[in-house]
Amino acid sequence: MAQRLHLVFGGELVDPTKSVFKDVNAIDIVGMFPDYASAFDAWKDAAQRSVDNAHMRYFIAHIHRLRDEEREASPTEELDS
């Protein structure tokens, strides 16, 4: 069974209606988690700590969806071959 990794990260946005970070060098990497439930708990904790800043947003990235080793690679993934 494939491992389902989730990355929790966030930072201050330029505009709270968009997902554009004000300073990508200041992104807060909360951590990598082995399942959605633990990632959600970490996301919720980080989001609650920053509730006073309307421009702060935290996200959960489904890392396992970025690359499935069982699927055939697309032509752009194979450019180095």
Secondary structure, 3 states (H helix, E strand, C coil): CCCCCEEEEEEEECCCCCCCECCHHHCEEEEEECCHHHHHHHHHHHHHHCCCCCCEEEEEEEHHHCCCCCCCCCCCCCCCC
